Amino acid sequence: MNVQVRSDPFTARDGEIAKGGVLLDVRNVSLSFGGVKAVTDISFDVLQGEIRAIIGPNGAGKTSMLNVINGFYTPQLGTIIFRGKERRSMKPHEAVGQGIARTFQNVALFKGMSTLDNIMTGRSVMMRRNIGWQMLWHGPALAEEIEHRRAVEEIIDFLEIQHIRRTPVGKLPYGLQKRVELGRALAMEPSLLLLDEPMAGMNLEEKEDMSRFILDVNQQRGTTIALIEHDMGVVMDLSDRVVVLDYGKKIADGVPDVVKADQNVIDAYLGVPH
């Protein structure tokens, strides 16, 4: 598939990080479960405004790495530095509060709820009125609800899903469910968006649509993206830089053209014995 490759320079968002500065710095992270080493001494960074791909064969430790970044797992060794602040551990809701949102390998939506209501759940972290006001749905709580619904409607227009805004997501085809999940993550207004296999299970047309939206999220909304993806054509078209994991270790890191020519990467994908 051919997707227009981004050519604009990195852009800072809200003055948080200077143009091309380091937004996320992963330093010497190691994670194990009992005797199983998921990732070993992994280091890489994500620059403000870029699309950063994390690739590797099945079992390479990619999703475990995302789970460390957004607080699902706490590494035994190493640190995560986000927006210049170092941390060893945090809870997922704390990561959201700092500006990190994600999607998942398997769609994790409320199947009985509409597209609009699913995306609206992404705004819950921004709601300031207490449960009493929300139950009354009056005054300040009503004004806040209207403000958040306006933001959700903008996301629905951005992702071109107006026609399914009232449809229960359980009735939607898989490709549209993935788009709704992207919308819910965008509703959190993240500085860093983590996408775990956003193209998984999609046909060619759905992949082209999702690729276009990922580029638009990056270029038009100024969102920094780190994504895991198995489709190498998508990775090479979308990414500014690529880090490659194999058996929990980093084997390559650089721009797409350099990475895809790296012999270690070629061996890993061809299944050369370790």
Order of alpha helices (4+ residues) and beta strands (2+ residues): beta-beta-beta-alpha-beta-beta-alpha-beta-alpha-alpha-alpha-alpha-beta-alpha-beta-alpha-beta-beta-alpha-alpha
